[in-house]
Amino acid sequence: MKKQVINNFEFILKPNLKFYTSITGLAILIISFLAGFSIAKWLDQQKLKQVSGLHQKIEARDNQIYKLEQQLNFVRVDLEVGKLSLQQIQQDLQIAQQENNKFKELLSFYQNIMAPELAAGGVTIDRLIIEPTLVEDQFRYKVVLIQTAQRKKYVKGYIKMSLNGIQRQQPQSFELKQLSIEENDFNFNFKYFQILTGVFVLPDEFTPERIELEVTLPKRSGQAFSQTHQNFEWQPERTDAE
């Protein structure tokens, strides 16, 4: 009987084995598809999260860049305003210096009239001009001497110029004759006025502060000894030609 049952089972199984195999394969295929779909969906979600995170980072960077650009624009505006202010200050300073020079010329004129002690034998220092040349630390001086005496006569004498300042953190004084780069004539001989000019070079590591100008008329026939001097601040004047 048992043998008969086994035979019947084999009889039933064998014809349907191909069918069962197909069903099993289909089930495995479906399960694989569903698993692959789930994995693909999970990967897509992960990618979406990454993309969303990148978008957030990009948006944060854009906001940061925008703020930095605003700060940069503010800095540029401040620099432009500061530049304009500096230019205005420089223009005002130049105008003030020009007016100051005019006042000095007027003061010198009135001093020559009202203060005869500033004159040596009727000879006064009308002005001292210091001009920079095209060579670094090289300057040109012009000394204008005039005779203020009502009865004009020829006067002879000489000038002495001393340059005072700081060198290597110590007070120092140099006679301009020592600094001249050519044979400058410090002697004068005139009846009405005379302009003495020359070129000199500043010593190394020297910062000039003032110039002392001394005028001497030595005693000679028809001329008594007299002497005067004036101090001038170091203020080089740049001419239009330069």
Sine and cosine of phi, psi and omega as CSV:
sin_phi,cos_phi,sin_psi,cos_psi,sin_omega,cos_omega
0.00,0.00,-0.70,0.71,0.03,-1.00
-0.87,0.49,-0.67,0.74,0.02,-1.00
-0.90,0.44,-0.57,0.82,0.02,-1.00
-0.92,0.40,-0.60,0.80,0.00,-1.00
-0.92,0.39,-0.66,0.75,0.00,-1.00
-0.90,0.43,-0.67,0.74,0.00,-1.00
-0.90,0.44,-0.64,0.77,0.01,-1.00
-0.90,0.43,-0.63,0.78,0.00,-1.00
-0.90,0.43,-0.69,0.72,0.05,-1.00
-0.90,0.44,-0.57,0.82,0.00,-1.00
-0.90,0.43,-0.63,0.77,-0.02,-1.00
-0.97,0.22,-0.65,0.76,-0.12,-0.99
-0.95,0.32,-0.68,0.73,-0.10,-1.00
-0.87,0.49,-0.73,0.69,0.00,-1.00
-0.91,0.41,-0.48,0.88,-0.08,-1.00
-0.98,-0.18,0.08,1.00,-0.04,-1.00
-0.90,0.44,-0.64,0.77,0.01,-1.00
-0.91,0.42,-0.61,0.80,0.01,-1.00
-0.91,0.41,-0.72,0.69,0.00,-1.00
-0.90,0.44,-0.61,0.79,0.01,-1.00
-0.90,0.44,-0.65,0.76,0.01,-1.00
-0.91,0.42,-0.67,0.74,0.02,-1.00
-0.88,0.48,-0.70,0.72,-0.01,-1.00
-0.90,0.44,-0.69,0.73,0.02,-1.00
-0.89,0.46,-0.65,0.76,0.01,-1.00
-0.91,0.42,-0.65,0.76,0.01,-1.00
-0.89,0.46,-0.70,0.72,0.02,-1.00
-0.89,0.46,-0.64,0.77,0.01,-1.00
-0.89,0.45,-0.67,0.74,0.01,-1.00
-0.91,0.42,-0.71,0.70,0.00,-1.00
-0.88,0.47,-0.67,0.74,0.01,-1.00
-0.89,0.45,-0.65,0.76,0.01,-1.00
-0.90,0.44,-0.72,0.70,0.01,-1.00
-0.89,0.45,-0.64,0.77,0.02,-1.00
-0.91,0.42,-0.69,0.72,0.03,-1.00
-0.90,0.44,-0.62,0.79,0.03,-1.00
-0.90,0.43,-0.67,0.74,0.01,-1.00
-0.90,0.43,-0.69,0.73,0.01,-1.00
-0.90,0.44,-0.68,0.73,0.01,-1.00
-0.89,0.45,-0.65,0.76,0.03,-1.00
-0.90,0.43,-0.65,0.76,0.01,-1.00
-0.90,0.44,-0.67,0.74,0.03,-1.00
-0.90,0.44,-0.64,0.77,0.03,-1.00
-0.89,0.46,-0.64,0.77,0.03,-1.00
-0.90,0.44,-0.66,0.75,0.04,-1.00
-0.89,0.46,-0.67,0.74,0.04,-1.00
-0.89,0.45,-0.65,0.76,0.03,-1.00
-0.89,0.46,-0.64,0.77,0.05,-1.00
-0.89,0.45,-0.68,0.73,0.03,-1.00
-0.89,0.45,-0.69,0.72,0.02,-1.00
-0.89,0.46,-0.66,0.75,0.02,-1.00
-0.90,0.44,-0.66,0.75,0.05,-1.00
-0.89,0.45,-0.66,0.75,0.03,-1.00
-0.90,0.44,-0.64,0.77,0.05,-1.00
-0.87,0.49,-0.68,0.73,0.02,-1.00
-0.90,0.44,-0.69,0.73,0.03,-1.00
-0.90,0.45,-0.68,0.74,0.01,-1.00
-0.89,0.45,-0.66,0.75,0.01,-1.00
-0.90,0.44,-0.65,0.76,0.03,-1.00
-0.90,0.43,-0.67,0.74,0.03,-1.00
-0.91,0.42,-0.63,0.78,0.03,-1.00
-0.88,0.47,-0.67,0.74,0.04,-1.00
-0.90,0.44,-0.65,0.76,0.02,-1.00
-0.90,0.43,-0.69,0.72,0.02,-1.00
-0.89,0.45,-0.64,0.77,0.02,-1.00
-0.88,0.47,-0.69,0.72,0.02,-1.00
-0.90,0.43,-0.66,0.75,0.02,-1.00
-0.91,0.42,-0.64,0.77,0.04,-1.00
-0.90,0.44,-0.62,0.78,0.07,-1.00
-0.89,0.45,-0.71,0.70,0.03,-1.00
-0.88,0.48,-0.66,0.76,0.02,-1.00
-0.89,0.45,-0.66,0.75,0.04,-1.00
-0.89,0.45,-0.65,0.76,0.04,-1.00
-0.89,0.46,-0.68,0.73,0.01,-1.00
-0.90,0.45,-0.67,0.74,0.01,-1.00
-0.89,0.46,-0.66,0.75,0.02,-1.00
-0.90,0.44,-0.69,0.73,0.02,-1.00
-0.88,0.47,-0.65,0.76,0.01,-1.00
-0.91,0.42,-0.67,0.75,0.02,-1.00
-0.90,0.44,-0.69,0.73,0.03,-1.00
-0.89,0.45,-0.69,0.72,0.03,-1.00
-0.89,0.46,-0.62,0.79,0.02,-1.00
-0.90,0.43,-0.70,0.71,0.03,-1.00
-0.90,0.44,-0.65,0.76,0.02,-1.00
-0.89,0.45,-0.67,0.74,0.01,-1.00
-0.90,0.44,-0.66,0.75,0.04,-1.00
-0.89,0.46,-0.66,0.75,0.01,-1.00
-0.91,0.42,-0.65,0.76,0.02,-1.00
-0.89,0.45,-0.67,0.74,0.01,-1.00
-0.90,0.44,-0.65,0.76,0.04,-1.00
-0.91,0.42,-0.70,0.72,0.03,-1.00
-0.88,0.47,-0.64,0.77,0.00,-1.00
-0.91,0.42,-0.66,0.76,0.02,-1.00
-0.90,0.44,-0.68,0.73,0.03,-1.00
-0.90,0.44,-0.67,0.74,0.00,-1.00
-0.90,0.44,-0.63,0.78,0.03,-1.00
-0.91,0.41,-0.65,0.76,0.04,-1.00
-0.89,0.45,-0.69,0.73,0.03,-1.00
-0.91,0.42,-0.61,0.79,0.02,-1.00
-0.90,0.44,-0.64,0.77,0.04,-1.00
-0.90,0.44,-0.62,0.78,0.05,-1.00
-0.90,0.43,-0.67,0.74,0.02,-1.00
-0.89,0.45,-0.61,0.79,0.02,-1.00
-0.91,0.42,-0.63,0.78,0.03,-1.00
-0.90,0.43,-0.67,0.74,0.04,-1.00
-0.90,0.43,-0.66,0.75,0.02,-1.00
-0.89,0.46,-0.68,0.73,0.03,-1.00
-0.88,0.47,-0.64,0.77,0.00,-1.00
-0.89,0.45,-0.73,0.69,-0.01,-1.00
-0.94,0.34,-0.53,0.85,0.06,-1.00
-0.91,0.42,-0.62,0.78,0.00,-1.00
-0.89,0.45,-0.52,0.86,-0.01,-1.00
-0.99,0.10,-0.71,0.70,-0.16,-0.99
-1.00,-0.04,-0.29,0.96,-0.08,-1.00
-0.81,-0.59,0.99,0.11,-0.01,-1.00
-0.91,0.42,-0.28,0.96,0.02,-1.00
-0.93,0.37,-0.27,0.96,0.05,-1.00
-1.00,0.08,0.05,1.00,0.01,-1.00
-0.92,-0.39,0.52,-0.86,0.06,-1.00
-0.92,-0.40,0.96,-0.28,0.00,-1.00
0.86,0.51,0.56,0.83,-0.01,-1.00
1.00,0.06,-0.04,1.00,0.02,-1.00
-0.99,-0.14,0.82,-0.57,0.01,-1.00
-0.85,-0.52,0.37,-0.93,0.06,-1.00
-1.00,0.02,0.96,-0.27,-0.01,-1.00
-0.95,0.32,-0.69,0.72,0.03,-1.00
-0.23,-0.97,0.37,-0.93,0.12,-0.99
-0.80,-0.59,0.82,-0.57,-0.03,-1.00
-0.89,-0.46,0.78,-0.63,0.10,-1.00
-0.91,-0.42,0.82,-0.57,-0.04,-1.00
-0.82,-0.57,0.73,-0.69,0.10,-1.00
-0.96,0.29,0.57,-0.82,0.09,-1.00
-0.99,-0.14,-0.09,-1.00,0.02,-1.00
-0.97,0.23,-0.19,0.98,0.01,-1.00
-1.00,-0.06,0.69,-0.72,-0.02,-1.00
-0.89,0.46,0.70,-0.71,0.03,-1.00
0.90,0.44,0.29,0.96,0.05,-1.00
-0.92,-0.39,0.72,-0.70,-0.09,-1.00
-0.72,-0.70,0.38,-0.93,0.05,-1.00
-0.90,-0.45,0.70,-0.72,0.04,-1.00
-0.92,-0.40,0.48,-0.87,0.09,-1.00
-0.70,-0.71,0.85,-0.53,0.04,-1.00
-0.92,-0.39,0.85,-0.52,-0.01,-1.00
-0.97,-0.26,0.90,-0.44,0.04,-1.00
-0.94,-0.34,0.66,-0.75,0.03,-1.00
-0.74,-0.68,0.41,-0.91,0.06,-1.00
-0.96,-0.26,0.82,-0.58,-0.08,-1.00
-0.98,-0.22,-0.07,1.00,0.00,-1.00
-0.90,0.44,0.60,-0.80,0.00,-1.00
-0.92,0.40,-0.65,0.76,0.05,-1.00
-0.99,-0.12,0.98,-0.21,-0.07,-1.00
-0.97,0.26,0.66,-0.75,0.12,-0.99
-0.54,-0.84,0.32,-0.95,-0.01,-1.00
-0.93,0.37,0.72,-0.69,0.04,-1.00
-0.86,-0.52,0.61,-0.79,0.01,-1.00
-0.80,-0.60,0.60,-0.80,0.04,-1.00
0.00,-1.00,-0.37,-0.93,-0.02,-1.00
-0.48,-0.88,0.31,-0.95,0.03,-1.00
-0.90,-0.44,0.40,-0.92,0.08,-1.00
-0.72,-0.69,0.79,-0.61,-0.04,-1.00
-0.87,-0.50,0.76,-0.65,0.03,-1.00
-0.86,-0.51,0.73,-0.68,0.00,-1.00
-0.97,-0.23,0.89,-0.45,-0.05,-1.00
-0.94,-0.34,0.62,-0.79,0.01,-1.00
-0.04,-1.00,-0.44,-0.90,-0.05,-1.00
-0.86,-0.51,0.75,-0.66,0.07,-1.00
-0.73,-0.69,0.86,-0.50,-0.02,-1.00
0.81,0.59,0.71,0.70,0.08,-1.00
0.91,0.41,0.35,0.94,0.02,-1.00
-0.78,-0.63,0.62,-0.78,0.07,-1.00
-0.88,0.47,0.67,-0.74,-0.05,-1.00
-0.55,-0.83,0.52,-0.85,0.01,-1.00
-0.72,-0.69,0.69,-0.72,0.02,-1.00
-0.78,-0.62,0.69,-0.72,0.14,-0.99
-0.98,0.21,0.73,-0.68,-0.10,-0.99
-0.87,0.49,-0.45,0.89,0.04,-1.00
-0.88,0.48,-0.53,0.85,0.02,-1.00
-0.95,0.31,-0.44,0.90,-0.08,-1.00
-0.99,-0.12,-0.07,1.00,-0.05,-1.00
-0.93,0.36,0.63,-0.78,0.01,-1.00
-0.99,-0.14,0.01,1.00,0.06,-1.00
-0.57,-0.82,0.13,-0.99,-0.03,-1.00
-0.98,0.20,1.00,0.09,-0.01,-1.00
-0.98,0.18,0.61,-0.79,0.00,-1.00
-1.00,-0.10,0.91,-0.42,0.01,-1.00
-0.99,-0.15,0.14,0.99,0.02,-1.00
-1.00,-0.09,0.50,-0.87,0.04,-1.00
-0.73,-0.68,0.44,-0.90,0.02,-1.00
-0.37,-0.93,0.98,-0.22,-0.09,-1.00
-0.45,-0.89,0.18,-0.98,0.03,-1.00
-0.93,-0.37,-0.58,0.81,-0.04,-1.00
-0.92,-0.40,-0.84,0.54,0.04,-1.00
-0.37,-0.93,0.24,-0.97,0.05,-1.00
-0.41,-0.91,0.58,-0.81,0.03,-1.00
-0.92,-0.39,0.86,-0.51,0.04,-1.00
-0.97,-0.24,0.77,-0.63,-0.05,-1.00
-0.79,-0.62,0.33,-0.94,0.05,-1.00
-0.06,-1.00,0.15,-0.99,-0.02,-1.00
-0.81,-0.59,0.66,-0.75,0.01,-1.00
-0.61,-0.79,0.28,-0.96,-0.02,-1.00
-0.85,-0.52,0.69,-0.73,0.03,-1.00
-0.94,0.35,0.60,-0.80,0.09,-1.00
-0.92,0.40,0.31,-0.95,0.02,-1.00
-0.90,0.43,0.64,-0.77,0.07,-1.00
0.83,0.56,0.58,0.81,-0.02,-1.00
-0.91,-0.42,0.76,-0.65,0.06,-1.00
-0.93,-0.37,0.96,-0.29,-0.02,-1.00
-0.95,0.33,0.53,-0.85,0.02,-1.00
-0.83,-0.56,-0.63,0.78,-0.01,-1.00
-0.39,-0.92,0.29,-0.96,0.04,-1.00
-0.85,-0.53,0.76,-0.65,0.08,-1.00
-0.97,-0.23,0.85,-0.53,-0.04,-1.00
-0.92,-0.39,0.83,-0.56,-0.04,-1.00
-0.88,-0.48,0.74,-0.67,0.01,-1.00
-0.91,-0.40,0.79,-0.62,-0.03,-1.00
-0.80,-0.60,0.76,-0.64,0.16,-0.99
-0.93,-0.37,0.97,-0.26,-0.02,-1.00
-0.95,0.32,0.38,-0.93,0.01,-1.00
-0.94,0.34,0.76,-0.65,0.07,-1.00
-0.42,-0.91,-0.02,-1.00,-0.04,-1.00
-0.88,0.48,0.86,-0.51,0.02,-1.00
0.98,0.18,0.14,0.99,-0.03,-1.00
-0.61,-0.79,0.83,-0.56,0.03,-1.00
-1.00,0.06,0.43,-0.90,0.04,-1.00
-0.93,0.37,0.72,-0.70,0.09,-1.00
-0.43,-0.90,0.40,-0.92,-0.08,-1.00
-0.43,-0.90,0.58,-0.82,0.08,-1.00
-0.49,-0.87,0.33,-0.94,0.05,-1.00
-0.50,-0.86,0.40,-0.91,0.03,-1.00
-0.66,-0.75,0.51,-0.86,0.09,-1.00
-0.97,-0.25,0.68,-0.74,0.00,-1.00
-0.82,-0.58,0.70,-0.72,0.10,-1.00
-0.92,0.39,0.50,-0.87,0.04,-1.00
-0.97,0.22,0.98,-0.20,-0.01,-1.00
-0.65,-0.76,0.99,0.16,0.02,-1.00
-0.86,0.50,0.63,-0.78,0.00,-1.00
-0.92,-0.38,0.82,-0.57,0.04,-1.00
-1.00,0.01,0.83,-0.55,-0.01,-1.00
-0.99,0.14,0.32,-0.95,0.00,-1.00
-0.89,0.45,-0.51,0.86,-0.04,-1.00
-0.92,0.39,-0.37,0.93,-0.02,-1.00
-0.99,-0.14,0.00,0.00,0.00,0.00
